[in-house]
Amino acid sequence: MFKYQVDEHTSLAITEMRHAEALYNVIAENRHHIGQFLMFAKNQTLEETKSFVETSLTRFATGIGVPTCIWYDNQLIGSIGLHISKANRSASIGYWISKEYEAKGIMTKCCKAMIDYGFRELDLNRIEIRAIKENIRSRAIPERLGFKLEGTLRQDVQLYDAMADTIVYGLLAQEWLY
Ligand SMILES: CC(C)(COP(=O)(O)OP(=O)(O)OC[C@H]1O[C@@H](n2cnc3c(N)ncnc32)[C@H](O)[C@@H]1OP(=O)(O)O)[C@@H](O)C(=O)NCCC(=O)NCCS
């Protein structure tokens, strides 16, 4: 099993099918919180969570994804993953955490761990974090970690009944490792 110890309480472990129900339960308990900016959470069924896990594991097996669940002691509290473009040695990070564990610095630490893994173990050259313009909490993470704000993708995503802008943050291996 792939497991990355982030700190005394927090670890990242590859999202496995046996954890699909726990993952679904956290999503179901946090539909409004996660769903504000990630629409999948609003209506996702257990079957859809299982299908997400299956697809994610296939992506992991072929080297184009690193899907992990965030564990606090023995409790599943969130998700963080890398979506990789092997040809370009680049990846983007996506994440969410349950409301109960928000604002404790956990996601910032998990991102640091994922960035270290991406640059050191996977030899990536570039990591991106994209966030909807109004998602101030999410944008604070790449800003805190030294990413550069590279641009705005105007009307990039459909967010419920409106189009939303996406802010792109980028970090290069040379900026993180040296
Ligand atoms: C976006 C999201 C992941 C951010 O999570 P978060 O808990 O705010 O992020 P962090 O874990 O980095 O927490 C930072 C906060 O913890 C505080 N903190 C406490 N200890 C800290 C530490 N050791 N290090 C860093 N921050 C710490 C910071 O002061 C900050 O609080 P503030 O923003 O109120 O000042 C979360 O809000 C979420 O899941 N949102 C819904 C889904 C979503 O939008 N996902 C992202 C889509 S792009």
Ligand as a Chemical Component Dictionary entry (heavy atoms), coordinates in Angstrom:
data_LIG
# 
_chem_comp.id                   LIG 
_chem_comp.type                 NON-POLYMER 
_chem_comp.pdbx_formal_charge   0 
_chem_comp.three_letter_code    LIG 
# 
loop_
_chem_comp_atom.comp_id 
_chem_comp_atom.atom_id 
_chem_comp_atom.alt_atom_id 
_chem_comp_atom.type_symbol 
_chem_comp_atom.charge 
_chem_comp_atom.model_Cartn_x 
_chem_comp_atom.model_Cartn_y 
_chem_comp_atom.model_Cartn_z 
_chem_comp_atom.pdbx_ordinal 
LIG C1  C1  C 0 -10.090 24.759 -0.307 1  
LIG C2  C2  C 0 -9.875  23.975 0.975  2  
LIG C3  C3  C 0 -9.246  22.637 0.646  3  
LIG C4  C4  C 0 -8.933  24.775 1.877  4  
LIG O1  O1  O 0 -8.797  24.099 3.083  5  
LIG P1  P1  P 0 -8.255  24.833 4.373  6  
LIG O2  O2  O 0 -8.515  23.970 5.525  7  
LIG O3  O3  O 0 -8.756  26.211 4.433  8  
LIG O4  O4  O 0 -6.745  24.906 4.013  9  
LIG P2  P2  P 0 -5.557  24.756 5.030  10 
LIG O5  O5  O 0 -5.558  23.414 5.586  11 
LIG O6  O6  O 0 -4.342  25.145 4.310  12 
LIG O7  O7  O 0 -5.890  25.772 6.124  13 
LIG C5  C5  C 0 -5.364  27.066 6.122  14 
LIG C6  C6  C 0 -5.956  27.718 7.318  15 
LIG O8  O8  O 0 -5.511  27.033 8.470  16 
LIG C7  C7  C 0 -4.795  27.938 9.317  17 
LIG N1  N1  N 0 -3.679  27.209 9.855  18 
LIG C8  C8  C 0 -3.655  26.701 11.090 19 
LIG N2  N2  N 0 -2.490  26.071 11.296 20 
LIG C9  C9  C 0 -1.777  26.167 10.146 21 
LIG C10 C10 C 0 -0.503  25.681 9.727  22 
LIG N3  N3  N 0 0.277   24.982 10.551 23 
LIG N4  N4  N 0 -0.085  25.927 8.469  24 
LIG C11 C11 C 0 -0.862  26.619 7.590  25 
LIG N5  N5  N 0 -2.099  27.100 7.946  26 
LIG C12 C12 C 0 -2.529  26.869 9.203  27 
LIG C13 C13 C 0 -4.405  29.092 8.432  28 
LIG O9  O9  O 0 -4.283  30.248 9.211  29 
LIG C14 C14 C 0 -5.551  29.142 7.471  30 
LIG O10 O10 O 0 -6.656  29.769 8.080  31 
LIG P3  P3  P 0 -7.332  31.075 7.478  32 
LIG O11 O11 O 0 -7.449  30.844 5.967  33 
LIG O12 O12 O 0 -8.645  31.132 8.141  34 
LIG O13 O13 O 0 -6.372  32.138 7.804  35 
LIG C15 C15 C 0 -11.203 23.742 1.736  36 
LIG O14 O14 O 0 -11.770 24.983 2.036  37 
LIG C16 C16 C 0 -12.213 22.919 0.917  38 
LIG O15 O15 O 0 -12.140 21.707 0.896  39 
LIG N6  N6  N 0 -13.140 23.624 0.251  40 
LIG C17 C17 C 0 -14.202 22.990 -0.492 41 
LIG C18 C18 C 0 -13.712 22.262 -1.735 42 
LIG C19 C19 C 0 -12.809 23.110 -2.591 43 
LIG O16 O16 O 0 -13.081 24.279 -2.817 44 
LIG N7  N7  N 0 -11.729 22.497 -3.097 45 
LIG C20 C20 C 0 -10.756 23.200 -3.936 46 
LIG C21 C21 C 0 -11.192 23.271 -5.329 47 
LIG S1  S1  S 0 -9.976  24.154 -6.307 48 
# 
loop_
_chem_comp_bond.comp_id 
_chem_comp_bond.atom_id_1 
_chem_comp_bond.atom_id_2 
_chem_comp_bond.value_order 
_chem_comp_bond.pdbx_ordinal 
LIG C1  C2  SING 1  
LIG C2  C3  SING 2  
LIG C2  C4  SING 3  
LIG C2  C15 SING 4  
LIG C4  O1  SING 5  
LIG O1  P1  SING 6  
LIG P1  O2  DOUB 7  
LIG P1  O3  SING 8  
LIG P1  O4  SING 9  
LIG O4  P2  SING 10 
LIG P2  O5  DOUB 11 
LIG P2  O6  SING 12 
LIG P2  O7  SING 13 
LIG O7  C5  SING 14 
LIG C5  C6  SING 15 
LIG C6  O8  SING 16 
LIG C6  C14 SING 17 
LIG O8  C7  SING 18 
LIG C7  N1  SING 19 
LIG C7  C13 SING 20 
LIG N1  C8  SING 21 
LIG N1  C12 SING 22 
LIG C8  N2  DOUB 23 
LIG N2  C9  SING 24 
LIG C9  C10 SING 25 
LIG C9  C12 DOUB 26 
LIG C10 N3  SING 27 
LIG C10 N4  DOUB 28 
LIG N4  C11 SING 29 
LIG C11 N5  DOUB 30 
LIG N5  C12 SING 31 
LIG C13 O9  SING 32 
LIG C13 C14 SING 33 
LIG C14 O10 SING 34 
LIG O10 P3  SING 35 
LIG P3  O11 DOUB 36 
LIG P3  O12 SING 37 
LIG P3  O13 SING 38 
LIG C15 O14 SING 39 
LIG C15 C16 SING 40 
LIG C16 O15 DOUB 41 
LIG C16 N6  SING 42 
LIG N6  C17 SING 43 
LIG C17 C18 SING 44 
LIG C18 C19 SING 45 
LIG C19 O16 DOUB 46 
LIG C19 N7  SING 47 
LIG N7  C20 SING 48 
LIG C20 C21 SING 49 
LIG C21 S1  SING 50 
# 
